[in-house]
Amino acid sequence: MRRLDALTFKQLRALEAVARTGSITLAAADLGVTAPAVHSQLKTLEENFGCAMLTRPGAGSFRPTAEGQALLGAFHKARVSLELAIHRIDALHRGFAGTVVLGVVSTGKYFAPSLVARLREVYPDIEVVLRIGNRDSIIAALQDSAIDLAIMGRPPRDPPVVAHEIGDHPHVLVAPPGHRLAGVGHVDPDDILSETIIVREPGSGTRILATRFLDRLGEGRPYETVEMGSNETIKQAVIAGLGIALISLHTVTEELKTGRLVTVAAAGLPIIRHWFVLHRADLEMTGAIARVRDFVEAKAGGILPKVG
């Protein structure tokens, strides 16, 4: 390791310049130093390795020896790697490279993958890691600093966050086609509460919203619920006739278009909530995180599913 420890970038640059120009004088001019300085670097280099790095056959131009050629090959590879590192550092500094962990509540899984795909097209050197979970799990990930950004509904109080609204998030009451409440101009609260209500698991934002709506609707009266762990399962359960459900309109757009589900008209519906992109207030915002956040804010209209 003695030879490697004594090796300097100046020595390698001097060797490369002389080998390229064939002259110590020309190499010195190219490097912006004196000829004795170049000669000194070459002498130290050869003393360190105990062999000649350059030869001058017939007093002509300098050429690298086999040992010099081996060292020049390594220097070329190292310089290429260093140049790549410099570009990488510059990209990281300007926010065009890096890794961003994006947490999205499970209702957002219907548009989150396309968002990540669009980010990859615009910023190919930013790796966006997508984490899907219910509201409680995303808030826990924020608290643990396990995610950098989150897309969700109502921002949490703890941890403190900086939130930016990116669009409306309507919720509707859905039933299977032909249901007794379908097509009715005004549905009474008692008619809704007499149905089996299919709800998400505790910790889900949709579950919280449905509970508040039904408690307000029934003014404390009891109602029957069946709990299911995903929006997909809820949709299939409603289609099968197991009950009705309050659910994000963004999760049932295709089923409503194809007639597999219908909305139920009732006072206070649809419930309009909002989507937010947010991050912890104490987060040290890197360039890559800011790029992704700004993209989500700017493209919100094209990210969220079209409804209507």
JOBEL-V574030 format. One line per field, one symbol per residue. phi: phi as a letter, one per 20 degrees, with the letter a starting at -180 (. if undefined). burial: b if it has 9 or more other C-alpha atoms within 8 Angstrom, else e. A space follows every 10 residues. Layout:
# JOBEL-V574030
phi = ???
burial = ???
This chain:
# JOBEL-V574030
phi = .gfffefcff ffffffffff enbfffffff emcefgffgf ffffffffem bfdcccfmle ffcfffffff ffffffffff ffffffffff fffendbpcc edecfgfeff cfgfffffff ffcfededee cdafgfffff fffelececc dbegffecff cdccfcqfcf ccedbffnff efmffbefgf fffeefdecf fgneffffff fffffffeln ffbecceceb ffffgfffgf nerdbebfff ecgffffenf ccedebgndf eedcecdbbf feffffffff ffgfffffdg feefgfcp
burial = eeeeeebeee bbebbbbbbe bbbbebbbbe eebbbebbbe bbebbbebee ebbbbbeeee ebbbbebbbe ebeebeeeee eeeeeeebee bbebbbbbbb bbbbbbbbbe bbbebbeebb eebbebbbeb ebbbbbbbbe bbbeeebbbb bbbebeeebb bebebbbebb bbbbbbbeee bbebeebebe bebebbbbbb bebbbbbbeb eeebbeebee eebbeeebeb bebbbebbbe bbbbbbbbbb bbbebbeeeb bbbbbbeebe eebbbbbbbb eeeeeebbbb bbbebbbeeb eebbeeee
